[in-house]
Amino acid sequence: MNQPYIALSIVAPNGTRIAQGRKTLEVRSWQPEQLPLKDIVIVENQNYLTQDGDEEPGLAVAIADILAVHPWRKDELEAACAGYWAEGYFAWEISNVRPINPPAAVMAKRKIYFIEIAHP
């Protein structure tokens, strides 16, 4: 039976890096409207979704919690698996990561959105 979850799409290979515990910060130009975000599904997709309404097939690769967000710092490149640092972004602290194995096919959309998947 499928259950509703909130979801966040992340461009490959970073969804997999989150599922593996290698990426502990997600860097975004915006902050969520409310915290904490518990049991958010990480959906890995192939392209940046930059326009309202953009979506594409993706894979639900993990369930995680985002308990805090702070201004991204220069010393957090490795935790974010980032190649460069830029001012004005926010670091979303990823914790309690539970990989979904096997990953489930779902749609990837912009911002935070709702999906339904079988309870992993």
N, C-alpha and C positions, 0 to 999 in steps of 0.2 A: 504494500500500500504506500502510495506517495504521501509525503509530508511537505508543507510549505516551509521555505527557508528564505532568509535574505541572502543576497549574493553580491559579489564584487568581481568583475572581470579583470584579469591581469594578463598582459601579453607574455607569450612564451619567450624564454624558458622560465620566467620568474614564478609562475604558479607552481611548477614542479619544484623549484628551489624552496618555496614556502613549505610544500608538502614534505620535503626532505629535511626541513629544519635549518637549512643553510641561509635563508633570507628571513630576517626577523623584523625588518622595517619595510613598509610599503610607502613610497614617496608619492604624494599627490599635491596638486595645486589648490585643492579645496579640503575642507574638513567636513566630517559627517555632522548632521544636524543634532544628533544625540549620541551619547556614549553611556554605558558600554554597548558594543555590538557583539553580542554573544551568539555563538553557533552560526557565524556567517560562512557561507559556502564560497570557496575560492574557485573561480572558473577561469581556466586558462584558454586563451584564444590567440589568434595569429596576428591580428592587426590592431593598431590603436583606434579606438572608437571616439571620434572627435566631434561629431555632430549629433544633436538631439535626434533620436530615432535610429541611430546606427545600431546594428546588431549583426551577429554572425554566429555560426556554430562554434561551440566550445566544449570543454570537458570539465566537469566538476572534479577537482583533484584533491581537495581537502576541506575540512571544516575547522574554523579557528575562532578565536576571540580577539577583538580589538578593544582594549580597555582604556587606552590613553592615546592622545595625539599631541605632538609638540612641534615647535619650529625645527626643521631639519638642520643639523649641524654638520660642519665640514668633517668632523671626526667620525661620522656615521656612514661613510661610503661603503665599507665592507659589509656592515649589517644590512644595508639596502641593496647589496650586489649591484652598485651603480658604478658607472665609468667616469662620472664627473659630478661635481657639486654645483648647485646654483641656489642663490638666495631667494627667499620668498616661498619656499615649499614646506610642506608639512610631513612629518614622519609619523606614520600610523604604527603603533607598537603591536606586533603580532604575537599572540601567545596561545597556549593550549591547542596546538596544532594536531589534528587527527586526520591522517591521509585517508582518502576514499579509494579503496582498492577492490575491484578495478574502477577506474574513473568512469563517471556517468556522462553520457552525451546530453548537453543542455544548450540553450541559447546564451550567448554572451551579449550583454547590453551595457549601456553607459551608467555611471554613478552607482548607487545602491538600488537593487531591484529585487523582485520576488521570483522564485522558481519553485517547482515541486520536483522532488527526487525521492526515490525509495530510501527509507531510513538506513543509513550505512551500518 
